[in-house]
Amino acid sequence: MYMGRPRADGDALVDDARPYVYEIINNLIAVHAEVDSVSGAASSRHVRDICETVNYLMEAMSQIPPLENEEDKKRMEELIGGFEKKMELQLASLNCNLETV
């Protein structure tokens, strides 16, 4: 769990993912590496479980109402694009495809 500063000012303009998002991704990578080094081939079951959990999270997030303001939509696209660019290697290592796991 992120212990640094989990709360943010609700009125502040968001310009990046919260620090706990980065920490969660890095922790998932560390857990995967540890499980893989201990379990080897048996780790695919754990990876599948993690991928299923991520898919449930994505389904839950899809229920969030879409942004209506064009300015907000553009800002969100810029934020996500910047996050993906900064975290390209980390996100690639967590690429979950349930059909191949």
N, C-alpha and C positions, 0 to 999 in steps of 0.2 A: 504494500500500500504506500502511496506517496505521502510522505510526512512533511514535505517542505512547506508549501503554501497552497493547500487545496482550495481555498476560497479566493474568489476574485471580485473586484469591484464590478457590480452589475451594470454600471453606467459607463465604464471604460470601453474604449474602442478596441476590439479584438484585432490583433495584428499577426497572430501566430497560434499554433496549437498550444494548449496548456502544457506546462512542464510534465505533468503526470502522464500525458499521452506518450511523450517520448520515453518516459521511464517504463511504462507498461510494455511498449514495443521492445525495448532493450531487454527487459526481464523475460519476455516470451522467448526471445532469441537465446538468452542464457539458459533458460530451462530446457529448451529444445536441444541445445548443444550438450548439456549435461545428461539428459535422458538418452540421447543418441550414443554418447560415449559409454554409458553403462549398459544400455539395453541393446544397442545395435539394431538388428533387423526388427526386433520386437517394438521398437519405438514408433513404428508406423501407426500402431493402434492409438498411441498417445497423441500423435500429430493429428490423426483423424478426429479425435475427441476435441482437440483445440480448434480445429477448423469448423467443426459443427457448432461449437460455442460462438465462434466469430460470426458464422452465418446467422445464428439466432440474434446476435447483436445487430447485424445488418438489417434483418427483418424488422426488428424493433425500431431502428432508426428510420426505416422507410415509412413508418407511421407518423413521423413528425410532419406537420403541415408544411407545404412548400413556401418559400419566400415569395411574396407578392410584388415587392418593390424591385424594379429593375436595377437600381443602384445597389441594393442589398444582394441581389443575385450575382452581379458582377464582382462585388467584394468577396463573396463566398467562393466563387470560382478562382479568384486570385489567391485567396488564402489556401485553398486546397492544392492548387498548382504549386505554390511555394513550398508547402509541406511535402508534397510528393517529390519535388526536386531535391530537397534537403535530405529526405529519408529514402532515397531511391534504393540504396543497397539493403537497408534494413527491411523495407517493404518487399523487395525481391526475395529475401530469405524467408519471408512469411507467406509467400504466395501459396494459397490453399486451393487446391482443386480436388474436391472429394472423389471425383471419378478416377483419379490416378493414385490416390493414397490407399 
